[in-house]
């Protein structure tokens, strides 16, 4: 079985995000960029399935500008067999990404597509679901446990009420939640080896994908700063203050 | 007697917060060493420099010893109050007083934690680069008193490099504004520098003007496994020549064992006697290329057997925990700590001598090595065997430390790199400082603190 994994690059989640002064976006220059944490989990899960003998090949997919290569090399160093780099200078929205994945799915015929449940830059949480619909295959989202046997995926999902376990016929789309696994460290010798692993470069325009970027972002702004707390002397003053603010 | 002294103090300093409950006396009477039973007279928590000054004047008149106190994370007993001293805690004086963008100076009260300073600097888009594991509890006053070092010294130097001015209440009760934030000041003795590393024996630091700098560029963090001790200095030399190091720290397999037992993530498959956490500037692809080439060369030379690289900040933090978690993981065992410094060039020869000496001296004890190899600073912790009484253990360690001190003297090193002398290393000061130096140090102390009320017994008897 072949597993296709979405591998997006985002601003590292430990970096304090700064909005550009002119409100056209967030600052990404000189800022640490890393794999989307949920995508790291997706890749880790795929590698574990390969190590268990469930899959033979793990292919990572990145959509982005030319300099995405270094990021994809990291995924290869982590253990993916090869990478597909869909090049575009523009950031793509979930529907476009899902259509790109559909094209790649048709070409690669994977038994499983594992995507992060969302990317931490736009937090859209849509690509996996859209891909499943376009592909007309089952989806198992927010996975915290995955088992593959007899052409079926048994997936434990993190849902509002707790955990839910479902079965999905393969091929299927799985999206990962935080507790699925803890991604491994990249071994330095594997970075060397990753240099000789293949990266297929495909121009987005050549895929014949209908553009799905219908959302227009008009302005970026930092969240409003929390105002300072106020110390009150006693309960009476507390009550009075709350009343004055119309909270009681 | 006791009552009347404290009554006099409260009369002189109306509104002074004073703690006398037993639990407070214990809490404020000790640091991270656990050798001395805390027994202070009381704990004073002044709210400003004027109150500190009043306390120091009172102590002079009533002949009460004072122990200036910050976060009490010290490892040399410098903040221990075991002989009826008044603990003078700066804990309530923890404000940021101001920031000047032109001067790039952050003015703070001495009781502010190092972590709060980091945060305040970051709010202004700048960096206060001194950093180490105790950042959440230790305070700037204590950092100044010990000239604290930590994990960024290889790039940024010790606390001393970052102090542009100090506000101090000297032992004689005078309030001093030392250097006032000047970059250049060639007007005689720089008393600010004298205060740094004085371990609370010359004055009470009540405020500081801290230099801030540009934030560090994005960094990569690596963990390397090394097959033998000689490789440590070789790999340091190799990496320093190829990369802009932000940190270069080492620890042994014994340290790793303890920190893993304390809940850290293993991160690396290889089992080797030595490990290194290296962090370096990684602005562009070629920085990463340089790091990989250095790694490859280290492997070819037989100095490195394996390595991992953090993919993101969370993994970097996990790698750092392997190094920074060591002190905490050992603490329950009450280790005997050595914190020694050498010229980097003297390190290889010294390491061999030390390894042989410690194997002879501590045959049945666990010895944990770690530290800032790039600064010539080793931490050697000795863990007591389960069945050995503490007194016997300490007596044995003291004998070994004398041998260690003799070796240091031969190699021109120091018995304390960054923890301070305090009570723990007082007996060995003469291995690092000449008799003439110590005599001058005592003389300086008498000038600042004629009645000897400030932290008596620390640094020297």
Interface residues (C-beta under 8 A of the other chain):
Chain A: X12 X13 X14 X15 X16 X30 X31 X32 X34 X35 X37 X40 X70 X74 X78 X182 X183 X185 X186 X187 X188 X189 X191 X192
Chain B: X122 X217 X218 X222 X223 X224 X265 X267 X268 X269 X283 X285 X288 X292 X295 X296 X299 X306 X307 X308 X309 X310 X311 X312 X313 X314 X315 X317 X319
